[in-house]
């Protein structure tokens, strides 16, 4: 996982202890900006990336749409028939260890057994995983859980502002950060709240 000092110079010290995502663990994100958090996470790691969704979902991931975050040629996608199939593929790719990050979109809660199996696979392969989950459907096995929402700004008209709220963290503290992705430099910036 790339951990350049240049990138961390832009982020607050507290956010840099939790993001980029800890390797060899599975994390969760929810909220309307969770796919953006996943795209930023993909852009922070080296190697190929794998994004798994169920084929019945109406939204389709277009790798070219992620070009402001990463090179689309690095992204492999899979559309499965069910969440059971998605979990099996995620487990195998996490365990393999040849990918930079595995993203799994879930449509129902993971039970403790499923969450634990993903964690064991991530640990075995040294690969980080990120589950995009529906709100309120987190797994007890997750290392961290993030809520990501757009943050409207009437003053700056910045459409890239987001609030990332770390709701669960097994190995550190919780926190909330206002962040902005800079597509030109491909860097995440922590933005001071208005008036500071």
Backbone as ProteinMPNN parsed JSONL, in Angstrom:
{"seq_chain_A": "XXXXXXXXXXXXXXXXXXXXXXXXXXXXXXXXXXXXXXXXXXXXXXXXXXXXXXXXXXXXXXXXXXXXXXXXXXXXXXXXXXXXXXXXXXXXXXXXXXXXXXXXXXXXXXXXXXXXXXXXXXXXXXXXXXXXXXXXXXXXXXXXXXXXXXXXXXXXXXXXXXXXXXXXXXXXXXXXXXXXXXXXXXXXXXXXXXXX", "coords_chain_A": {"N_chain_A": [[0.84, -1.164, 0.0], [0.581, 2.196, -0.852], [2.116, 4.696, 0.974], [2.776, 7.554, 0.997], [4.666, 10.294, 2.205], [4.033, 12.768, 1.186], [1.303, 12.657, 0.535], [0.188, 12.349, 3.088], [0.875, 14.733, 4.212], [-1.064, 16.504, 3.479], [-3.405, 15.63, 4.654], [-5.189, 15.62, 7.768], [-3.606, 14.782, 10.849], [-5.026, 12.927, 12.412], [-6.872, 11.735, 10.601], [-5.108, 10.437, 8.925], [-4.298, 8.249, 10.383], [-6.289, 6.446, 10.051], [-7.021, 6.343, 7.406], [-5.301, 6.039, 4.348], [-7.058, 2.908, 4.048], [-6.57, 0.331, 6.443], [-4.357, -2.298, 5.676], [-4.91, -5.824, 4.993], [-7.297, -6.169, 6.316], [-10.908, -5.951, 6.551], [-13.121, -3.408, 5.745], [-15.912, -1.109, 6.148], [-18.313, 0.939, 4.419], [-20.89, 3.346, 4.227], [-23.713, 5.314, 3.121], [-24.57, 8.068, 0.922], [-22.283, 8.943, -0.408], [-20.568, 6.82, -0.242], [-19.643, 5.159, -2.433], [-17.83, 6.975, -3.545], [-15.94, 7.273, -1.515], [-14.952, 4.684, -1.655], [-13.829, 4.756, -4.237], [-11.806, 6.677, -3.853], [-10.286, 5.265, -1.978], [-9.461, 3.168, -3.625], [-7.795, 4.586, -5.346], [-5.642, 5.064, -3.689], [-4.024, 2.886, -3.38], [-1.613, 0.523, -4.643], [-1.409, -1.511, -7.616], [-3.715, -3.93, -9.105], [-7.308, -3.631, -8.964], [-10.419, -4.736, -7.597], [-13.854, -4.838, -8.08], [-16.933, -5.738, -6.904], [-20.272, -6.452, -7.661], [-23.826, -7.127, -7.487], [-25.702, -8.55, -10.149], [-28.398, -7.849, -10.473], [-28.794, -5.321, -9.584], [-29.707, -2.016, -10.513], [-27.832, 0.019, -11.076], [-24.81, 0.425, -12.812], [-21.363, -0.04, -12.71], [-19.079, 2.073, -14.205], [-15.92, 1.909, -15.266], [-14.512, 3.999, -16.54], [-15.726, 6.223, -15.493], [-14.477, 6.523, -13.101], [-12.077, 7.658, -13.566], [-11.006, 10.041, -12.568], [-10.061, 9.317, -10.152], [-8.456, 7.037, -10.384], [-6.494, 4.938, -12.583], [-8.461, 3.612, -15.023], [-7.835, 1.2, -16.277], [-6.739, -0.391, -14.368], [-8.802, -1.493, -12.976], [-10.804, -4.226, -12.263], [-13.939, -5.777, -12.751], [-16.803, -7.481, -11.407], [-19.944, -8.982, -11.851], [-22.396, -10.506, -10.086], [-24.676, -13.284, -9.469], [-25.893, -13.346, -6.991], [-25.73, -12.315, -3.498], [-24.439, -14.282, -2.076], [-22.796, -15.468, -4.023], [-21.211, -13.211, -4.548], [-19.904, -12.884, -2.077], [-18.395, -15.247, -1.989], [-16.637, -14.878, -4.155], [-15.344, -12.527, -3.315], [-14.084, -13.445, -0.987], [-12.254, -15.322, -2.028], [-10.644, -13.673, -3.688], [-9.598, -11.851, -1.852], [-8.089, -13.579, -0.248], [-6.229, -14.481, -2.097], [-4.333, -12.434, -2.473], [-3.138, -10.923, -4.505], [-4.154, -8.527, -5.332], [-4.671, -4.941, -5.061], [-6.842, -3.841, -3.689], [-10.068, -4.934, -2.688], [-13.356, -4.346, -3.462], [-16.614, -4.669, -2.328], [-19.974, -4.615, -2.967], [-22.728, -4.793, -0.935], [-26.049, -6.083, -0.333], [-27.569, -6.928, 1.689], [-27.449, -7.482, 5.277], [-24.299, -8.636, 6.556], [-23.752, -11.661, 8.205], [-22.177, -12.664, 11.305], [-20.495, -14.852, 10.824], [-20.037, -14.693, 8.015], [-18.805, -12.176, 7.858], [-16.539, -12.628, 9.436], [-15.251, -14.631, 7.962], [-14.499, -13.157, 5.693], [-12.702, -11.373, 6.917], [-10.678, -13.152, 7.781], [-9.807, -14.1, 5.302], [-8.804, -11.72, 4.177], [-6.721, -11.211, 5.941], [-5.099, -13.466, 5.476], [-4.321, -13.035, 2.814], [-3.252, -10.508, 2.93], [-4.537, -8.372, 1.863], [-6.483, -5.397, 1.603], [-9.999, -4.973, 2.159], [-13.149, -3.573, 1.205], [-16.408, -3.129, 2.082], [-19.294, -1.908, 0.663], [-22.085, -0.924, 2.183], [-25.651, -1.125, 2.942], [-27.201, 1.406, 4.944], [-27.149, 0.865, 8.446], [-26.644, -1.83, 8.338], [-24.259, -3.062, 9.135], [-21.416, -5.218, 9.837], [-20.347, -6.999, 12.711], [-17.771, -7.861, 12.523], [-16.275, -6.058, 11.05], [-13.419, -3.978, 10.555], [-13.261, -1.14, 10.404], [-15.886, 1.322, 10.146], [-17.373, 3.527, 7.996], [-19.222, 6.51, 7.455], [-20.209, 8.194, 4.681], [-21.001, 11.181, 3.219], [-22.258, 13.639, 0.9], [-21.334, 17.071, 1.192], [-22.943, 19.839, 1.092], [-22.008, 23.066, -0.051], [-22.749, 26.276, 0.146], [-21.33, 28.607, -0.009], [-18.806, 28.187, -1.356], [-19.524, 26.708, -3.522], [-18.592, 24.199, -4.063], [-18.691, 21.113, -5.346], [-17.471, 18.804, -4.638], [-17.077, 18.41, -1.976], [-17.143, 16.426, 0.952], [-18.36, 14.747, 3.87], [-16.712, 12.626, 5.932], [-17.338, 10.273, 8.24], [-16.095, 8.511, 10.795], [-17.427, 5.859, 12.181], [-17.007, 3.457, 13.482], [-14.191, 1.863, 14.844], [-11.888, -0.458, 15.302], [-9.249, -0.322, 16.068], [-8.479, 2.211, 16.934], [-9.297, 5.721, 17.334], [-12.461, 7.454, 16.958], [-13.887, 9.744, 14.539], [-14.662, 12.731, 12.605], [-14.398, 14.13, 9.397], [-14.193, 16.773, 7.084], [-13.795, 16.483, 3.747], [-12.161, 16.842, 0.555], [-11.83, 15.832, -2.751], [-9.188, 16.24, -4.929], [-9.124, 16.29, -8.212], [-7.226, 16.958, -10.091], [-4.673, 16.725, -8.896], [-4.983, 14.285, -7.788], [-5.364, 13.83, -5.027], [-6.384, 13.672, -1.626], [-7.903, 16.101, 0.338], [-8.149, 17.519, 3.537], [-10.613, 19.603, 4.68], [-10.974, 22.64, 6.33], [-13.603, 23.495, 8.576], [-16.09, 26.038, 7.845], [-15.198, 29.343, 8.749], [-12.971, 28.749, 10.221]], "CA_chain_A": [[0.0, 0.0, 0.0], [1.377, 3.41, -0.928], [1.958, 5.581, 2.125], [3.744, 8.612, 0.764], [4.612, 11.419, 3.13], [3.392, 13.88, 0.503], [-0.145, 12.528, 0.677], [-0.194, 12.553, 4.468], [1.07, 16.126, 4.55], [-2.292, 17.223, 3.186], [-4.476, 15.182, 5.536], [-4.954, 15.83, 9.196], [-2.912, 13.673, 11.495], [-5.977, 11.919, 12.861], [-7.404, 10.981, 9.471], [-4.052, 9.602, 8.354], [-4.162, 7.0, 11.135], [-7.391, 5.558, 9.665], [-7.167, 6.324, 5.951], [-5.837, 4.908, 3.633], [-7.569, 1.79, 4.836], [-5.573, -0.604, 6.981], [-4.276, -3.518, 4.865], [-5.186, -7.133, 5.596], [-8.536, -6.056, 7.088], [-12.083, -5.568, 5.776], [-13.734, -2.191, 6.254], [-17.263, -0.875, 5.618], [-18.713, 2.323, 4.173], [-22.288, 3.523, 3.831], [-24.067, 6.696, 2.835], [-24.659, 8.327, -0.513], [-20.941, 9.137, -0.978], [-19.737, 5.63, 0.017], [-18.878, 4.759, -3.623], [-16.713, 7.91, -3.74], [-14.926, 6.848, -0.552], [-14.343, 3.475, -2.223], [-12.99, 5.164, -5.368], [-10.615, 7.311, -3.282], [-9.49, 4.171, -1.407], [-8.834, 2.477, -4.762], [-6.719, 5.43, -5.848], [-4.559, 5.163, -2.708], [-3.253, 1.641, -3.312], [-0.939, 0.073, -5.866], [-1.847, -2.781, -8.167], [-5.058, -4.082, -9.673], [-8.432, -3.452, -8.046], [-11.543, -5.607, -7.957], [-15.114, -4.27, -7.59], [-17.935, -6.792, -7.069], [-21.668, -6.056, -7.45], [-24.814, -8.113, -7.937], [-26.167, -8.14, -11.476], [-29.773, -7.374, -10.486], [-28.821, -3.904, -9.227], [-29.856, -1.23, -11.742], [-26.644, 0.819, -11.34], [-23.66, -0.317, -13.337], [-20.109, 0.669, -12.526], [-18.333, 2.364, -15.42], [-14.558, 2.225, -14.851], [-14.098, 5.302, -17.05], [-16.259, 7.232, -14.586], [-13.579, 6.618, -11.956], [-10.76, 8.079, -14.058], [-10.449, 11.123, -11.752], [-9.531, 8.695, -8.943], [-7.513, 5.96, -10.682], [-6.408, 4.5, -13.971], [-9.513, 2.603, -15.202], [-7.27, -0.076, -16.731], [-6.39, -1.176, -13.172], [-10.017, -1.95, -12.307], [-11.528, -5.41, -12.716], [-15.275, -5.793, -12.155], [-17.575, -8.727, -11.491], [-21.368, -8.871, -11.527], [-22.752, -11.859, -9.664], [-26.095, -13.603, -9.404], [-26.433, -13.192, -5.637], [-24.732, -11.911, -2.52], [-23.658, -15.483, -1.736], [-21.742, -15.542, -5.041], [-20.312, -12.072, -4.322], [-19.08, -13.189, -0.905], [-17.433, -16.3, -2.347], [-15.604, -14.268, -5.002], [-14.579, -11.606, -2.469], [-13.235, -14.237, -0.094], [-11.148, -15.899, -2.803], [-9.724, -12.635, -4.16], [-8.878, -11.341, -0.678], [-7.127, -14.604, 0.165], [-5.198, -14.609, -3.133], [-3.277, -11.48, -2.14], [-2.497, -10.293, -5.659], [-4.84, -7.278, -5.662], [-4.45, -3.826, -4.157], [-8.051, -3.618, -2.889], [-11.29, -5.595, -3.143], [-14.567, -3.621, -3.059], [-17.79, -5.531, -2.414], [-21.238, -3.955, -2.663], [-23.654, -5.757, -0.344], [-27.446, -5.647, -0.351], [-28.179, -7.378, 2.946], [-26.418, -7.528, 6.318], [-23.436, -9.81, 6.671], [-23.773, -12.226, 9.55], [-20.849, -12.71, 11.912], [-19.699, -15.879, 10.138], [-19.606, -14.154, 6.723], [-17.846, -11.103, 8.125], [-15.306, -13.221, 9.953], [-14.583, -15.313, 6.837], [-13.852, -12.115, 4.89], [-11.546, -10.883, 7.676], [-9.634, -14.178, 7.732], [-9.274, -14.113, 3.932], [-8.002, -10.505, 4.023], [-5.496, -11.406, 6.72], [-4.282, -14.462, 4.788], [-3.77, -12.47, 1.585], [-2.662, -9.196, 3.148], [-5.267, -7.448, 1.004], [-7.6, -4.713, 2.24], [-11.31, -5.085, 1.539], [-14.117, -2.543, 1.578], [-17.799, -3.455, 1.77], [-20.248, -0.801, 0.614], [-23.241, -1.557, 2.822], [-26.797, -0.279, 3.237], [-27.137, 1.965, 6.294], [-27.678, 0.035, 9.51], [-26.427, -3.249, 8.061], [-22.856, -3.373, 9.315], [-21.025, -6.476, 10.445], [-19.513, -6.861, 13.905], [-16.399, -8.239, 12.197], [-15.596, -4.992, 10.304], [-12.354, -3.235, 11.239], [-13.765, 0.227, 10.522], [-17.139, 1.615, 9.441], [-17.391, 4.93, 7.61], [-20.407, 7.107, 6.832], [-19.733, 9.196, 3.729], [-22.11, 11.959, 2.662], [-21.872, 14.913, 0.293], [-21.452, 18.2, 2.094], [-23.22, 21.01, 0.261], [-21.363, 24.3, 0.351], [-23.357, 27.392, -0.567], [-20.354, 29.673, -0.194], [-17.768, 27.905, -2.355], [-20.121, 25.944, -4.635], [-17.72, 23.055, -4.281], [-19.517, 19.902, -5.39], [-16.687, 17.634, -4.261], [-16.957, 18.324, -0.526], [-17.81, 15.306, 1.602], [-18.057, 14.514, 5.282], [-16.424, 11.238, 6.254], [-17.523, 10.092, 9.669], [-15.645, 7.182, 11.206], [-18.383, 5.443, 13.201], [-16.488, 2.285, 14.195], [-12.763, 1.684, 14.604], [-11.399, -1.443, 16.272], [-7.868, -0.101, 16.486], [-8.174, 3.63, 17.084], [-10.369, 6.603, 17.761], [-13.471, 7.846, 15.983], [-13.765, 11.147, 14.16], [-15.358, 13.188, 11.405], [-13.568, 15.027, 8.608], [-14.692, 17.317, 5.83], [-12.737, 16.2, 2.781], [-12.4, 17.185, -0.843], [-10.931, 15.149, -3.666], [-8.635, 17.098, -5.976], [-8.962, 15.415, -9.373], [-6.018, 17.326, -10.824], [-3.493, 16.173, -8.228], [-5.371, 12.967, -7.263], [-5.056, 13.838, -3.602], [-7.477, 13.955, -0.712], [-7.613, 17.243, 1.205], [-9.042, 17.782, 4.658], [-11.047, 20.988, 4.557], [-11.386, 23.243, 7.61], [-14.977, 23.999, 8.568], [-16.216, 27.475, 7.595], [-14.922, 30.201, 9.886], [-11.731, 28.356, 10.907]], "C_chain_A": [[0.89, 1.233, 0.0], [1.077, 4.292, 0.265], [2.966, 6.704, 1.993], [3.559, 9.728, 1.77], [3.915, 12.608, 2.515], [1.883, 13.842, 0.676], [-0.573, 12.839, 2.106], [0.026, 13.996, 4.919], [-0.191, 16.939, 4.352], [-3.387, 16.859, 4.184], [-4.134, 15.478, 6.989], [-4.316, 14.58, 9.782], [-3.878, 12.562, 11.903], [-6.544, 11.104, 11.708], [-6.34, 10.031, 8.923], [-3.81, 8.321, 9.155], [-5.235, 5.987, 10.736], [-7.556, 5.415, 8.163], [-5.858, 6.753, 5.325], [-6.182, 3.732, 4.561], [-6.455, 0.836, 5.238], [-5.548, -1.87, 6.123], [-4.586, -4.762, 5.689], [-6.404, -7.11, 6.51], [-9.667, -5.678, 6.132], [-12.785, -4.429, 6.501], [-15.116, -2.045, 5.634], [-17.475, 0.613, 5.41], [-20.177, 2.327, 3.771], [-22.551, 5.007, 3.654], [-23.996, 6.95, 1.34], [-23.304, 8.582, -1.171], [-20.022, 7.94, -0.703], [-19.005, 5.151, -1.243], [-17.702, 5.698, -3.914], [-15.591, 7.575, -2.761], [-14.207, 5.612, -1.082], [-13.414, 3.827, -3.387], [-11.7, 5.827, -4.883], [-9.699, 6.231, -2.692], [-8.774, 3.396, -2.516], [-7.643, 3.272, -5.299], [-5.516, 5.52, -4.933], [-3.695, 3.914, -2.615], [-2.64, 1.325, -4.674], [-1.604, -1.212, -6.36], [-3.265, -2.753, -8.71], [-6.105, -4.014, -8.572], [-9.582, -4.31, -8.524], [-12.796, -5.071, -7.291], [-16.223, -5.26, -7.926], [-19.325, -6.243, -6.754], [-22.575, -7.194, -7.911], [-25.446, -7.623, -9.236], [-27.603, -7.647, -11.514], [-29.878, -5.894, -10.118], [-28.877, -3.051, -10.492], [-28.62, -0.391, -12.089], [-25.53, -0.078, -11.848], [-22.416, 0.556, -13.184], [-19.42, 0.838, -13.871], [-16.912, 2.754, -15.01], [-14.062, 3.579, -15.359], [-14.61, 6.441, -16.176], [-15.394, 7.432, -13.356], [-12.21, 7.164, -12.34], [-10.181, 9.266, -13.293], [-9.812, 10.574, -10.476], [-8.395, 7.708, -9.236], [-7.478, 5.689, -12.171], [-7.44, 3.393, -14.171], [-8.996, 1.24, -15.653], [-6.881, -0.968, -15.553], [-7.595, -1.865, -12.553], [-10.65, -3.146, -13.006], [-12.894, -5.377, -12.04], [-15.9, -7.172, -12.328], [-19.009, -8.414, -11.111], [-21.858, -10.292, -11.273], [-24.264, -12.037, -9.602], [-26.712, -13.376, -8.04], [-25.337, -12.729, -4.698], [-23.882, -13.099, -2.077], [-22.506, -15.648, -2.726], [-20.72, -14.424, -4.838], [-19.366, -12.343, -3.163], [-18.023, -14.237, -1.222], [-16.296, -15.725, -3.19], [-14.727, -13.336, -4.174], [-13.612, -12.37, -1.575], [-12.023, -14.79, -0.836], [-10.151, -14.836, -3.248], [-8.963, -11.991, -3.006], [-7.773, -12.31, -0.266], [-5.965, -14.716, -0.824], [-4.034, -13.64, -2.898], [-2.639, -10.756, -3.3], [-3.115, -8.945, -6.042], [-4.534, -6.19, -4.64], [-5.607, -3.574, -3.218], [-9.2, -4.374, -3.529], [-12.468, -4.816, -2.575], [-15.755, -4.534, -3.321], [-19.021, -4.722, -2.05], [-22.204, -5.012, -2.143], [-25.062, -5.185, -0.346], [-28.214, -6.107, 0.883], [-27.08, -7.439, 3.993], [-25.574, -8.793, 6.224], [-23.581, -10.357, 8.08], [-22.333, -12.343, 10.051], [-19.945, -13.719, 11.208], [-19.17, -15.344, 8.801], [-18.554, -13.061, 6.904], [-16.506, -11.638, 8.589], [-14.535, -13.942, 8.85], [-13.858, -14.31, 5.944], [-12.602, -11.588, 5.606], [-10.392, -11.891, 7.621], [-8.99, -14.248, 6.346], [-8.381, -12.897, 3.704], [-6.671, -10.647, 4.756], [-4.556, -12.378, 6.008], [-3.607, -13.883, 3.547], [-3.08, -11.135, 1.759], [-3.345, -8.096, 2.36], [-6.345, -6.719, 1.794], [-8.885, -4.943, 1.446], [-12.196, -3.969, 2.031], [-15.495, -2.989, 1.119], [-18.604, -2.162, 1.762], [-21.57, -1.41, 1.059], [-24.425, -0.595, 2.871], [-26.705, 0.217, 4.689], [-27.8, 1.038, 7.301], [-27.433, -1.447, 9.334], [-24.968, -3.648, 8.19], [-22.629, -4.703, 10.006], [-20.181, -6.191, 11.683], [-18.051, -7.155, 13.61], [-15.619, -7.116, 11.516], [-14.547, -4.294, 11.167], [-12.775, -1.787, 11.465], [-15.087, 0.329, 9.769], [-17.208, 3.123, 9.245], [-18.767, 5.327, 7.087], [-19.894, 8.239, 5.958], [-20.932, 9.871, 3.074], [-21.568, 13.195, 1.955], [-22.119, 16.039, 1.288], [-21.684, 19.443, 1.253], [-22.555, 22.26, 0.83], [-21.935, 25.433, -0.48], [-22.337, 28.476, -0.87], [-19.38, 29.382, -1.325], [-18.309, 27.194, -3.593], [-19.248, 24.757, -5.043], [-18.543, 21.778, -4.207], [-18.748, 18.664, -4.959], [-16.526, 17.49, -2.75], [-17.755, 17.144, 0.017], [-17.493, 15.347, 3.085], [-17.89, 13.023, 5.461], [-16.453, 11.117, 7.761], [-17.148, 8.658, 10.013], [-16.472, 6.761, 12.412], [-17.906, 4.263, 14.042], [-15.014, 2.151, 13.839], [-12.216, 0.756, 15.682], [-10.002, -1.136, 16.784], [-7.512, 1.382, 16.614], [-9.396, 4.419, 17.507], [-11.331, 6.88, 16.614], [-13.266, 9.31, 15.629], [-14.593, 11.45, 12.932], [-14.474, 14.213, 10.715], [-14.349, 15.499, 7.399], [-13.543, 17.191, 4.841], [-13.16, 16.623, 1.389], [-11.369, 16.444, -1.678], [-10.48, 16.144, -4.726], [-8.298, 16.21, -7.159], [-7.671, 15.708, -10.122], [-4.775, 16.685, -10.215], [-3.724, 14.75, -7.721], [-4.964, 12.822, -5.799], [-6.306, 14.207, -2.816], [-7.048, 15.08, 0.217], [-8.624, 17.276, 2.337], [-9.329, 19.269, 4.633], [-11.477, 21.491, 5.929], [-12.823, 23.686, 7.506], [-14.995, 25.51, 8.377], [-15.944, 28.256, 8.872], [-13.658, 29.826, 10.633], [-10.535, 28.622, 10.031]], "O_chain_A": [[1.849, 1.307, 0.768], [-0.082, 4.601, 0.54], [3.904, 6.8, 2.785], [2.436, 10.067, 2.142], [3.272, 13.384, 3.222], [1.255, 14.869, 0.933], [-1.581, 13.513, 2.319], [-0.572, 14.434, 5.902], [-0.366, 17.97, 5.002], [-4.215, 17.705, 4.523], [-2.969, 15.57, 7.378], [-4.475, 13.474, 9.266], [-3.565, 11.381, 11.748], [-6.684, 9.887, 11.833], [-6.666, 8.923, 8.499], [-3.174, 7.396, 8.648], [-5.111, 4.802, 11.044], [-8.172, 4.456, 7.698], [-5.32, 7.778, 5.743], [-5.671, 3.601, 5.673], [-5.527, 0.574, 4.473], [-6.598, -2.458, 5.866], [-4.529, -4.745, 6.918], [-6.523, -7.958, 7.394], [-9.425, -5.152, 5.045], [-13.011, -4.484, 7.71], [-15.46, -2.771, 4.7], [-16.904, 1.443, 6.118], [-20.646, 1.431, 3.069], [-21.717, 5.846, 3.995], [-23.437, 6.153, 0.586], [-23.188, 8.447, -2.39], [-18.814, 8.04, -0.913], [-17.84, 4.767, -1.143], [-16.69, 5.267, -4.467], [-14.419, 7.59, -3.136], [-12.985, 5.507, -0.968], [-12.331, 3.255, -3.507], [-10.627, 5.575, -5.43], [-8.483, 6.273, -2.881], [-7.615, 3.014, -2.359], [-6.615, 2.7, -5.659], [-4.465, 6.005, -5.351], [-2.731, 3.886, -1.849], [-3.1, 1.806, -5.71], [-2.278, -1.907, -5.599], [-3.918, -1.711, -8.767], [-5.827, -4.301, -7.408], [-9.708, -4.581, -9.718], [-12.816, -4.867, -6.077], [-16.433, -5.586, -9.094], [-19.533, -5.638, -5.702], [-22.148, -8.1, -8.626], [-25.695, -6.429, -9.403], [-28.003, -7.064, -12.522], [-30.925, -5.278, -10.315], [-28.162, -3.336, -11.453], [-28.377, -0.115, -13.264], [-25.341, -1.196, -11.368], [-22.435, 1.746, -13.498], [-19.203, -0.136, -14.592], [-16.718, 3.836, -14.454], [-13.274, 4.24, -14.682], [-13.997, 7.507, -16.124], [-15.562, 8.418, -12.639], [-11.283, 7.138, -11.531], [-8.972, 9.489, -13.356], [-9.095, 11.301, -9.787], [-7.478, 7.559, -8.428], [-8.332, 6.159, -12.923], [-7.321, 2.333, -13.556], [-9.659, 0.227, -15.43], [-6.711, -2.175, -15.723], [-7.436, -2.732, -11.694], [-10.987, -3.086, -14.189], [-12.996, -4.99, -10.876], [-15.577, -7.918, -13.253], [-19.261, -7.67, -10.163], [-21.747, -11.165, -12.133], [-25.025, -11.072, -9.674], [-27.929, -13.228, -7.931], [-24.158, -12.744, -5.051], [-22.712, -12.923, -1.737], [-21.377, -15.933, -2.327], [-19.515, -14.652, -4.94], [-18.17, -12.069, -3.253], [-16.881, -14.127, -0.774], [-15.129, -16.048, -2.968], [-13.504, -13.349, -4.313], [-12.454, -11.979, -1.428], [-10.901, -14.733, -0.334], [-8.943, -15.064, -3.195], [-7.799, -11.624, -3.167], [-6.653, -11.895, 0.029], [-4.839, -15.014, -0.425], [-2.876, -14.002, -3.107], [-1.668, -10.027, -3.095], [-2.648, -8.294, -6.976], [-4.181, -6.48, -3.497], [-5.406, -3.144, -2.082], [-9.301, -4.45, -4.753], [-12.577, -4.641, -1.362], [-15.886, -5.102, -4.406], [-19.109, -4.196, -0.94], [-22.472, -6.005, -2.82], [-25.254, -3.969, -0.359], [-29.364, -5.721, 1.092], [-25.899, -7.448, 3.646], [-26.061, -9.865, 5.864], [-23.539, -9.597, 9.048], [-21.387, -12.139, 9.29], [-18.756, -13.461, 11.019], [-17.992, -15.518, 8.487], [-17.546, -13.027, 6.198], [-15.457, -11.147, 8.174], [-13.307, -13.874, 8.804], [-12.743, -14.568, 5.49], [-11.565, -11.381, 4.975], [-9.242, -11.497, 7.43], [-7.778, -14.432, 6.226], [-7.313, -13.021, 3.103], [-5.624, -10.249, 4.245], [-3.35, -12.14, 5.945], [-2.454, -14.202, 3.26], [-2.396, -10.667, 0.849], [-2.795, -7.006, 2.206], [-7.056, -7.346, 2.58], [-8.859, -5.088, 0.224], [-12.022, -3.471, 3.144], [-15.729, -3.201, -0.071], [-18.596, -1.412, 2.738], [-22.11, -2.298, 0.4], [-24.233, 0.62, 2.845], [-26.185, -0.486, 5.555], [-28.874, 0.493, 7.047], [-27.961, -2.252, 10.102], [-24.488, -4.489, 7.43], [-23.516, -5.244, 10.666], [-19.391, -5.247, 11.697], [-17.176, -6.74, 14.369], [-14.396, -7.213, 11.413], [-14.763, -4.051, 12.355], [-12.662, -1.265, 12.574], [-15.372, -0.469, 8.876], [-17.114, 3.893, 10.2], [-19.403, 4.564, 6.36], [-19.217, 9.145, 6.445], [-21.77, 9.215, 2.454], [-20.541, 13.742, 2.357], [-23.016, 15.953, 2.127], [-20.731, 20.04, 0.752], [-22.545, 22.477, 2.042], [-21.644, 25.545, -1.671], [-22.458, 29.185, -1.869], [-19.15, 30.245, -2.172], [-17.613, 27.094, -4.603], [-19.186, 24.376, -6.212], [-19.033, 21.405, -3.141], [-19.319, 17.574, -4.917], [-15.898, 16.536, -2.29], [-18.887, 16.894, -0.398], [-16.482, 15.912, 3.501], [-18.802, 12.246, 5.181], [-15.69, 11.776, 8.468], [-17.802, 7.711, 9.575], [-16.253, 7.24, 13.524], [-18.345, 4.087, 15.178], [-14.63, 2.306, 12.68], [-12.096, 1.148, 16.843], [-9.608, -1.641, 17.835], [-6.356, 1.758, 16.419], [-10.391, 3.864, 17.974], [-11.046, 6.579, 15.455], [-12.558, 10.033, 16.33], [-15.154, 10.555, 12.3], [-13.872, 15.064, 11.369], [-15.074, 14.729, 6.77], [-12.455, 17.723, 5.064], [-14.347, 16.746, 1.085], [-10.182, 16.431, -1.351], [-11.306, 16.812, -5.348], [-7.317, 15.467, -7.13], [-7.084, 14.808, -10.723], [-3.924, 16.164, -10.936], [-2.788, 14.084, -7.277], [-4.323, 11.851, -5.394], [-7.164, 14.954, -3.287], [-5.972, 15.03, 0.813], [-9.82, 17.082, 2.116], [-8.416, 20.092, 4.574], [-12.262, 20.834, 6.612], [-13.238, 24.201, 6.467], [-14.023, 26.189, 8.708], [-16.403, 27.876, 9.949], [-13.291, 30.507, 11.591], [-9.403, 28.356, 10.434]]}, "name": "protein", "num_of_chains": 1, "seq": "XXXXXXXXXXXXXXXXXXXXXXXXXXXXXXXXXXXXXXXXXXXXXXXXXXXXXXXXXXXXXXXXXXXXXXXXXXXXXXXXXXXXXXXXXXXXXXXXXXXXXXXXXXXXXXXXXXXXXXXXXXXXXXXXXXXXXXXXXXXXXXXXXXXXXXXXXXXXXXXXXXXXXXXXXXXXXXXXXXXXXXXXXXXXXXXXXXXX"}
